[in-house]
Structures are given as structure tokens and as C-alpha cells.
Amino acid sequence: MSALLSALGGHRSKRLPVWFMRQAGRSLPEYRIARADTTILEACLQPDLAAEITLQPVRRHGVDAAIFFSDIMTPLVLAGVDVEIVSGIGPVVENPIRTAADVDRITGSRIEDLSAITEAVRLVVAELGDETPLIGFAGAPFTLAAYLVEGRGSRDHLAARSMMHAEPEAWHRLLDWAARLSGQFLTAQVDAGARAVQLFDSWAGSLTRADYTGFVADHSATALSSVAGRVPRIHFGTGTRHLLTDMAGCGVEAMGIDYRIPLDEAAAVLPGLPLQGNIDPALLAAGWGPLEAHARDVVERGKAAPSHVVNLGHGVPPTTDPAVLTDLVALIHEL
């Protein structure tokens, strides 16, 4: 069994597994060349190109897993939602969801064709072989809904948080729809050969615990349940220290931890659960001395958990020197 799957099963092997969120992307010159003539969303839906981008960091860095190259917005695009990725802004939704009538309109949309996704996954899995698993990817229902309601990224998600209280019935219908979309997206990847999945809740940290448990958690559980018993499931959010037990309660085999909470503290909050994380991405540009010391500390603290998948506590910054990641992988494997 691969080191990653062993760790996600709660077992420690001789090789400490490592991969990086956003390892496939703008930090790699080969990515910029491959994607020169396409938008991000177009690249996600071209099987040959999506597969190539997924594989690039495995070839370069020797990481222990590939993460499927996609975007949180991809399931929305496949369902016919008018969204684009705007340079310097991020996802922009043409017609934001603000009323119950808007929810009625969007929840009538369905994903009819996932062949581009399944073909890309099959291409990746064929090259990876048995030793390096592919991790499937989807955005969590709250993060999808936050983009849909706000119309673009937001610091505090005021419109989304207002809507959940002002229109609770419509809110739950919106999140149920988003959860089923995410679940369908994860299922397609697993059907095609992904051997683990990660659900990203990028914006859940903006919620109070009461709002998360009352308005969000059940829907994340719905998305995760789509592949229950088939592959290990990882749940990750940023700024979610106060939500860790509730996020774990959505049904997972491992929890991703962001860079804000030391792993030994997270292990105390989540006893018996494998952890993933949590090197601070800022250290990637701080020089090798500080980065090495920090990585060693993360690995040491990770020993408090039954098993540990080394990762960043968020995604790879686009300005990262790829050689730093390659060296970091070598260090983790030595440890």
C-alpha cells in the first residue's frame, strides 16, 4: 500500500508521505507553458491538458500523491452556471443568488456530462500506477454557496451569512443542491480511479460554530457521504480551529489542518484521527534555514496523531520557487 493511503488509514510507514495543495499550477514553469492558450476553466475540461497538469508536480517533486487539477467552480460550470475566473479577482458569478426565486432558478440545473472529468482521471491513473495515488477534489457546499451568493470572493461573506438567517429554507435548498453537485463530482473521480478525496471548505472559517452546525455541516456530510466506504476522505478548511470537531463529524477518515494551529494541539482536539498539514506557506519564501526548522517542528508535532500526511497549511503560493518544494519533499522523506 502507498505511504499516503497507509497514513490515511491511521498507520505509519517508513516513508512519511507528502503532497501539496495547489502543487499543480502557477508555481511551475511547465504549467504556464501548458496552459498558455487556455483559461483555467477551459484547461479543467480538456482531459489531456488536465491530466498533464495533474502529473507535472509528481514528475518534478516526487510527491507521494497527485491532486486532480480542477477548480472549485468546475462543477458549477458543468451545471451551466455562468461563472468565469477573472485575473486578479478570482471566480465571478454573472447572476448572484440572493432570493428564494434565485435559488429556484439555479437548483433546477444539473450536471449532465462528466466525461471530460472521468477521461482526465483515467489518463492520470494510467500514468501514476499503483504506487502514487490520485486524490479527488471538490469544493464544499458552503464555499460554493458563498461564491454564488456574493458573486465573487469575499473577506467576510456578509451576503451569504445574512441569507442563511433571512431565508433559511432557501439557504438549505441551495446547499443541498451544492452538496449533491460536489458529491456527483467526487463520485465521478472515484469511479474513474481516484483513491482518496479531499473536500475543500475555503470559507467555512468565517462562520460561527452555531452557524456551521445549524446551516452547513449536514450538507458537507451529504457531499462526503457520496464516496463513503469507497476511499479515504479528507476535510480541509482555513481558519477553522473552532470547527475542527464539527468538520470531522461530517464523516471523514482524516482532517486537514491549516497553518494556524499546531498539529499537536489539533491532535488533542481530534484524538485518534489521522492529520494532514500544516507547513506555513509563507515559510516557502523565507529561506531554507527557517523552512527546514519549521518543517522539522511540524513533523515532530505530527507525531501526536496516529499518522500524518505532510502538506502545507494552505495552497502553494504562485511565486514559490519550484526547487524549494523539491528540496522540501526530499527533507520530509529523510525524516
Secondary structure per residue as TSV (DSSP state, phi and psi in degrees):
chain	resnum	aa	ss	phi	psi
A	1	M	-	360.0	143.8
A	2	S	-	-64.6	157.1
A	3	A	H	-61.5	-36.7
A	4	L	H	-65.7	-49.5
A	5	L	H	-66.2	-34.6
A	6	S	H	-61.4	-45.1
A	7	A	H	-65.5	-40.5
A	8	L	H	-67.0	-21.0
A	9	G	T	-87.9	2.8
A	10	G	T	90.8	14.2
A	11	H	-	-116.0	143.1
A	12	R	-	-98.7	130.4
A	13	S	-	-110.2	177.2
A	14	K	S	-64.3	-29.7
A	15	R	S	-101.6	120.6
A	16	L	-	-78.1	116.9
A	17	P	-	-75.3	146.7
A	18	V	B	-144.8	136.8
A	19	W	-	-148.7	169.9
A	20	F	-	-128.7	132.6
A	21	M	T	-63.7	138.6
A	22	R	T	60.7	29.9
A	23	Q	-	-68.0	-27.3
A	24	A	S	-96.7	113.7
A	25	G	S	159.4	-149.4
A	26	R	T	-64.8	-15.6
A	27	S	T	-75.1	-12.9
A	28	L	-	-103.0	126.8
A	29	P	H	-62.0	-33.2
A	30	E	H	-67.4	-29.4
A	31	Y	H	-66.5	-46.3
A	32	R	H	-62.0	-35.8
A	33	I	H	-68.6	-47.0
A	34	A	H	-62.6	-34.2
A	35	R	T	-102.2	15.4
A	36	A	T	-58.9	-34.0
A	37	D	T	-107.7	15.5
A	38	T	S	-135.9	157.8
A	39	T	-	-79.9	166.8
A	40	I	H	-59.8	-47.8
A	41	L	H	-66.7	-34.0
A	42	E	H	-64.8	-42.0
A	43	A	H	-62.7	-36.8
A	44	C	H	-63.6	-25.3
A	45	L	T	-107.2	10.5
A	46	Q	-	-105.9	103.3
A	47	P	H	-52.1	-47.3
A	48	D	H	-60.7	-43.2
A	49	L	H	-72.0	-44.0
A	50	A	H	-60.8	-39.5
A	51	A	H	-65.6	-45.2
A	52	E	H	-59.2	-45.7
A	53	I	H	-65.9	-38.3
A	54	T	H	-60.2	-38.2
A	55	L	H	-82.7	-22.3
A	56	Q	H	-54.2	-49.1
A	57	P	H	-69.5	-25.5
A	58	V	H	-67.0	-44.2
A	59	R	H	-65.5	-42.5
A	60	R	H	-76.5	-47.9
A	61	H	H	-97.4	-19.9
A	62	G	-	71.5	30.8
A	63	V	-	-67.2	164.0
A	64	D	S	-92.6	3.4
A	65	A	-	-158.3	151.6
A	66	A	E	-99.4	145.0
A	67	I	E	-111.0	128.6
A	68	F	-	-58.2	127.1
A	69	F	-	-73.2	113.2
A	70	S	-	-157.0	-168.4
A	71	D	-	-138.7	150.4
A	72	I	T	-55.5	-29.5
A	73	M	T	-80.1	-14.1
A	74	T	H	-55.2	-47.0
A	75	P	H	-60.6	-33.7
A	76	L	H	-66.2	-42.2
A	77	V	H	-61.3	-43.9
A	78	L	H	-64.3	-25.9
A	79	A	T	-87.3	1.9
A	80	G	T	90.9	10.0
A	81	V	-	-74.0	137.6
A	82	D	-	-81.8	96.9
A	83	V	E	-140.0	145.7
A	84	E	E	-140.5	158.7
A	85	I	E	-97.9	115.7
A	86	V	E	-101.1	129.0
A	87	S	T	-56.9	130.9
A	88	G	T	81.6	-8.7
A	89	I	T	-119.4	-45.5
A	90	G	E	103.2	-156.9
A	91	P	E	-62.5	135.0
A	92	V	E	-129.1	123.4
A	93	V	E	-96.7	125.1
A	94	E	S	-62.3	-43.0
A	95	N	S	-124.6	89.5
A	96	P	-	-58.8	153.4
A	97	I	-	-94.2	115.5
A	98	R	-	-128.3	-16.6
A	99	T	S	-131.0	168.5
A	100	A	H	-61.7	-34.8
A	101	A	H	-65.5	-37.9
A	102	D	H	-62.6	-40.4
A	103	V	H	-64.0	-43.2
A	104	D	H	-56.9	-41.9
A	105	R	H	-64.6	-48.4
A	106	I	H	-77.3	-32.8
A	107	T	T	-73.1	-6.4
A	108	G	T	-80.6	-7.7
A	109	S	-	-83.2	146.5
A	110	R	-	-137.9	155.2
A	111	I	-	-85.6	119.3
A	112	E	-	-99.3	-26.9
A	113	D	-	-139.6	115.1
A	114	L	-	-112.9	19.5
A	115	S	H	-63.8	-33.0
A	116	A	H	-63.7	-36.5
A	117	I	H	-72.5	-49.3
A	118	T	H	-64.6	-35.9
A	119	E	H	-67.0	-41.8
A	120	A	H	-62.8	-43.7
A	121	V	H	-61.7	-43.7
A	122	R	H	-61.1	-39.6
A	123	L	H	-63.9	-42.2
A	124	V	H	-64.6	-49.2
A	125	V	H	-61.7	-37.2
A	126	A	H	-62.5	-37.7
A	127	E	H	-79.8	-35.6
A	128	L	H	-67.3	-36.2
A	129	G	T	72.5	-160.2
A	130	D	T	-84.1	-24.1
A	131	E	T	-78.9	-28.7
A	132	T	S	-118.0	107.5
A	133	P	-	-78.0	155.4
A	134	L	E	-98.2	133.1
A	135	I	E	-99.2	125.7
A	136	G	E	-78.0	164.9
A	137	F	E	-142.5	140.6
A	138	A	E	-158.8	154.4
A	139	G	E	-83.3	146.0
A	140	A	-	-75.0	156.8
A	141	P	H	-55.8	-40.9
A	142	F	H	-65.0	-41.5
A	143	T	H	-64.5	-41.7
A	144	L	H	-60.3	-46.3
A	145	A	H	-65.6	-36.6
A	146	A	H	-61.1	-43.8
A	147	Y	H	-64.5	-42.0
A	148	L	H	-64.8	-38.6
A	149	V	H	-80.6	-44.4
A	150	E	H	-72.6	-29.9
A	151	G	S	90.2	-14.7
A	152	R	B	-169.9	178.9
A	153	G	-	-61.0	151.0
A	154	S	-	-145.0	150.4
A	155	R	S	-75.1	-41.5
A	156	D	S	-121.4	-5.9
A	157	H	-	55.8	45.9
A	158	L	H	-62.2	-43.7
A	159	A	H	-63.4	-42.7
A	160	A	H	-66.2	-43.9
A	161	R	H	-68.9	-31.0
A	162	S	H	-68.8	-43.3
A	163	M	H	-62.8	-37.6
A	164	M	H	-62.5	-29.1
A	165	H	H	-90.8	-36.5
A	166	A	H	-76.1	-34.2
A	167	E	S	-131.6	63.7
A	168	P	H	-60.3	-37.5
A	169	E	H	-66.4	-45.5
A	170	A	H	-65.0	-38.6
A	171	W	H	-59.3	-47.1
A	172	H	H	-66.0	-34.7
A	173	R	H	-65.9	-39.4
A	174	L	H	-64.0	-45.0
A	175	L	H	-71.9	-32.9
A	176	D	H	-63.2	-41.8
A	177	W	H	-62.8	-46.0
A	178	A	H	-63.3	-39.0
A	179	A	H	-63.4	-41.3
A	180	R	H	-69.9	-32.7
A	181	L	H	-63.9	-48.6
A	182	S	H	-62.1	-41.5
A	183	G	H	-63.8	-40.1
A	184	Q	H	-64.0	-39.6
A	185	F	H	-66.2	-44.2
A	186	L	H	-64.2	-43.2
A	187	T	H	-60.8	-41.5
A	188	A	H	-61.1	-39.3
A	189	Q	H	-68.9	-41.7
A	190	V	H	-67.5	-41.3
A	191	D	H	-57.4	-33.5
A	192	A	T	-89.1	-4.5
A	193	G	T	128.6	-1.7
A	194	A	-	-62.2	139.9
A	195	R	-	-111.5	3.4
A	196	A	E	-160.4	164.4
A	197	V	E	-138.1	155.7
A	198	Q	E	-130.9	130.9
A	199	L	E	-101.6	119.4
A	200	F	E	-96.1	122.8
A	201	D	E	-114.4	79.2
A	202	S	T	-58.5	-33.3
A	203	W	T	-111.4	6.5
A	204	A	G	-62.3	-25.2
A	205	G	G	-62.4	-15.0
A	206	S	G	-78.5	-8.9
A	207	L	S	-93.7	148.2
A	208	T	-	-70.9	162.0
A	209	R	H	-62.6	-38.9
A	210	A	H	-63.6	-41.1
A	211	D	H	-68.6	-38.3
A	212	Y	H	-63.5	-48.1
A	213	T	H	-70.7	-31.3
A	214	G	H	-87.1	-27.1
A	215	F	H	-123.9	-7.9
A	216	V	T	-131.4	-45.1
A	217	A	H	-54.8	-44.6
A	218	D	H	-60.5	-32.7
A	219	H	H	-76.0	-37.0
A	220	S	H	-62.8	-38.7
A	221	A	H	-62.2	-38.0
A	222	T	H	-61.5	-46.4
A	223	A	H	-61.5	-46.0
A	224	L	H	-67.8	-30.8
A	225	S	H	-67.2	-16.7
A	226	S	T	-62.1	-26.9
A	227	V	T	-122.1	20.6
A	228	A	T	-58.9	134.1
A	229	G	T	80.7	-4.0
A	230	R	T	-102.3	-44.6
A	231	V	S	-144.0	159.6
A	232	P	-	-64.9	143.9
A	233	R	E	-118.5	130.6
A	234	I	E	-112.9	138.6
A	235	H	E	-119.0	131.6
A	236	F	E	-138.8	137.5
A	237	G	E	-145.6	163.5
A	238	T	S	-106.7	142.4
A	239	G	S	65.8	31.7
A	240	T	-	-111.8	25.8
A	241	R	G	-52.5	-41.3
A	242	H	G	-75.2	-7.6
A	243	L	G	-113.4	2.3
A	244	L	H	-56.4	-46.4
A	245	T	H	-66.5	-36.3
A	246	D	H	-71.4	-38.1
A	247	M	H	-66.6	-41.1
A	248	A	H	-63.3	-33.9
A	249	G	T	-69.4	-7.5
A	250	C	T	-74.0	-10.7
A	251	G	T	105.7	83.3
A	252	V	-	-139.9	162.1
A	253	E	S	-100.3	-14.7
A	254	A	E	-156.1	153.9
A	255	M	E	-117.7	131.7
A	256	G	E	-82.7	136.6
A	257	I	-	-117.4	129.9
A	258	D	-	-78.4	179.3
A	259	Y	T	-77.2	-3.1
A	260	R	T	-84.3	-18.1
A	261	I	S	-123.1	126.5
A	262	P	-	-59.6	145.4
A	263	L	H	-63.6	-32.6
A	264	D	H	-67.9	-32.3
A	265	E	H	-70.8	-40.6
A	266	A	H	-62.3	-38.9
A	267	A	H	-63.8	-34.2
A	268	A	H	-69.8	-33.2
A	269	V	H	-75.0	-31.3
A	270	L	S	-122.4	63.6
A	271	P	T	-61.4	135.1
A	272	G	T	84.2	-1.3
A	273	L	-	-103.8	130.0
A	274	P	-	-58.1	142.8
A	275	L	E	-118.5	153.9
A	276	Q	E	-129.0	137.3
A	277	G	E	139.0	-160.7
A	278	N	E	-145.7	53.8
A	279	I	E	-65.1	133.1
A	280	D	-	-69.3	120.7
A	281	P	G	-57.6	-27.0
A	282	A	G	-62.6	-28.8
A	283	L	G	-70.3	-17.6
A	284	L	G	-62.5	-24.0
A	285	A	G	-109.5	12.7
A	286	A	S	-96.4	0.4
A	287	G	-	99.8	154.6
A	288	W	H	-65.5	-37.8
A	289	G	H	-57.7	-57.6
A	290	P	H	-61.0	-38.2
A	291	L	H	-65.9	-44.7
A	292	E	H	-62.2	-45.0
A	293	A	H	-61.6	-42.0
A	294	H	H	-65.8	-43.8
A	295	A	H	-62.6	-41.9
A	296	R	H	-62.3	-39.1
A	297	D	H	-66.1	-41.9
A	298	V	H	-60.7	-45.4
A	299	V	H	-63.6	-40.8
A	300	E	H	-63.8	-45.6
A	301	R	H	-66.4	-31.0
A	302	G	H	-65.2	-16.7
A	303	K	T	-67.6	-13.3
A	304	A	T	-72.9	-18.6
A	305	A	S	-92.4	158.9
A	306	P	S	-61.1	-30.5
A	307	S	-	-158.0	164.8
A	308	H	E	-146.3	127.4
A	309	V	E	-104.1	116.6
A	310	V	E	-75.2	136.6
A	311	N	E	-157.8	179.1
A	312	L	E	-82.4	163.8
A	313	G	S	-86.8	9.4
A	314	H	S	-172.2	-165.3
A	315	G	-	-81.9	164.5
A	316	V	-	-65.8	123.5
A	317	P	-	-64.6	145.7
A	318	P	T	-64.6	-21.0
A	319	T	T	-87.2	2.7
A	320	T	-	-65.7	136.6
A	321	D	-	-73.0	119.3
A	322	P	H	-56.6	-31.8
A	323	A	H	-61.9	-30.6
A	324	V	H	-65.9	-41.3
A	325	L	H	-65.4	-42.0
A	326	T	H	-60.1	-44.9
A	327	D	H	-65.5	-36.0
A	328	L	H	-65.9	-40.4
A	329	V	H	-60.6	-44.0
A	330	A	H	-60.9	-41.2
A	331	L	H	-63.2	-47.1
A	332	I	H	-60.3	-41.1
A	333	H	H	-66.9	-31.0
A	334	E	H	-68.1	-33.9
A	335	L	-	-75.7	360.0
